[in-house]
């Protein structure tokens, strides 16, 4: 969705004769905003005019140069007097749906949504365009150049009442005697057997698919365009629904990049999982429900440019702690063994300190260092190549442990042994690779295949090079005492 700034006419449902002039603006990060010249004339807003309360509206209808638009969940953010003497009302809308006026008496729901993501076309890596060049004569002179487009078949996944289509589309443009072009795009079109609200679609489908694509491409995959399919007497889809663009204040819209991602920059492509697409997505949606906090921590920093290195490290190590707690184990020993050791300690404890000690001994969770050791040991094939050898694992674990404790508790001893600058970035990247490997196995991919997919990426090869440079910087220099 591109930024928008346009004048139009606006009114409340049921009051088409009470139209106001106003300017609608939409910019990613700022959301949907409406500046009205005047105010809607009902009893509630008359109070607003004298400053006693600020109203909200479920829907506001608009007309932008003949284009219908519905604003939803609108609230007044302020009013002021503009010269020569009219009231100016500013409103914020949670989202805007274009091309339609939605019914006022119903919650806005839809059985179908479509979304275009950054790098989706790179991940799908399919094209319907073929080009043919004809040369004639012994000197092979150019005679004819032909472009043909055949609509590729979409990839389809069925997941718990949800049909997900990875759908190709094409647009043609021409300037007579100058330019003729075919532009291919790809969207994900999802249809549910139960209609969802716009926010329901975002939280239950769009965000999980966005994170899935971020994992697959190893890149930030923001929303480029969002569409809602709604009943209308002018359908644009074979299902009888109309595809309507949506500007949503909670969505970080982005523009398509000029450069395509290459194979070795991505963790995996559609072709790597095409035969098991439904199964893979089923695992992914289930994982999002079961370990939401892990994914929140990881995806908030993993592929976002401009994140501070210390914040990135802290979120990733917390994601691994949480994953170990939720998916691997959360008991240091069996409950019976734990009760036995608690009893042994209390028996040896002086009476006056027993209640205090007993409170300290309630936890049976593995210590942080134990969690880190188990995680690193499990993915030794990935970690050892970076840190140098199995012998270097202990040093790596020690650094992770102390750096995490330094950031969490600011202890002087931990901070003195914490990683900094290039080493901190390196450790963060190693831990991020481990998270990727765990997530791949959650998709039903074998451990060996997961390691293979990580090994082939450009980012992992870069990680090996940076790790060698860090090790060299720590090596003693000959002749120096």
Steps between C-alpha positions, in 0.01 A plus 500: 500500500657826386476819709179692433390862537170592340198725547153345513148517636411323828184405686366262764300192396132592484571874451600536131373860489736612777824489300820673608812580305818347635849379415591134543866415551673167539869448563662183636587561863249785537187306404168617358402858589213725396489880535139622469389855436219511756347229714220245470173649623361266760441556869827339603709716274321817605657432838838463330461849353505646850778265610317267740578162341671336202289247308584194297326348198479140387493603133538811287417494128702695246526578132842577350469614136227244442676229702307359795675459835394378844689609812467266798549549876542877479561728793531874529852601603447873517309807381596856428366819352625582150458850360272638377292335767438128440582202721766256381467143633790253493431126513704181508364182334627151573462405135348608169340272240489641147256436211201425726266633770470222754170440687479702819289252695751214482854432619743518210591140419614317191555138396801593287803725519799551271840640587815580306825476695845635440715224341202268442571490125867414570400214729248354253747543211258409224418690184243476225703716262688344208704697249590399148748672269517412129810559292514457121766474233861392509593805705217418746333836480237569766150484355242429770473515878193343665380497864237250610334474839331181625341518843695261731306259717477621860647297786221396738500402867208382717542574872221448757212654303728748327587485130822686418584576136839633395347675204673657199363810328614716210439852376576643158601857425565666168602835362435498124819492294710503821443225752305179550546315831370203698542536878460183708392508862416235755249513783392262770123455490349336807141380532352382831195283552403755769505874419746699706523864604778710350700486824431126523648450154806702596578322827402146397617487138693802370753528784575122508548496121720809517721336762512179298623695199756686713640167619504359146664801332722607792377854433245749623175424316263789558153535354488668159124480440202366694158415353167405657239307299146620575150444351417764240280542195817563295704184570861484381558135590347172372372438853259793460695719743672831436870540575546822694834659598550557874710767671553386858661711769657197671671367184854601405460539124814492288590556134630225273880502472679530169740213574388138514621265772728224373476130584795495742366800691187309604463217750258310277273564202154382406646224285679359806169431677246496214411132543429545872365857493177423688684304768770764540246782541292290740808457720575873475153621603499249787841620615380860503218407735715289732817711535380848405739668743800332336401627157421847636848529651682366197317672214496837674875529443629223271444656158437862590758754385622754753454286813770560762737204535447463875121501460527243220716273715274530803181419307654204319648342813168547681323336204730199535443483877126511446517239223702265721248549779195437280624234255797317651472476877426711804607263779858474617431157651185293555258635757577210737874568479439870552297435817773271630776756454285777652438279804872421530594868494231597751606223740851644501380860532487683837143538626503881495583506126285210385192692380716743301702218339185303421363795303823520301492130413152483345613536141586182308578679174838439332748779560564741214847359439356148476246615242769667290725192523222269380403731213860541380572129534192410293610725213872434518514454120406867461674652800838324491586619148448858613665495842796298369471158661324296765764622745384857444140418592556559871641845433205580274249377761681701769475815284130451428424436867689802632379735226139405561537546876676833449211632288237357735649581842793741434723299732857629513657154472279394206550829315878473534482172302224600255547513123525840331489653151603253224501200735151585628367525145665167418350323801157646419523367145604153618201486735271624222621211281408257781150651520465456123602136528247433777224667296587291195462180703164628627387510135557125477841532333764253624793619708754404233303683231464804728879514544544466124259788430681727747846404370421602142391856584719800425442635852647184658805514274543865597467397865788251460720773353423747780558231762846428360581872515390521866711195590802655331452820697516298824812302399827601672745689282851353469761694696247673723514410869 
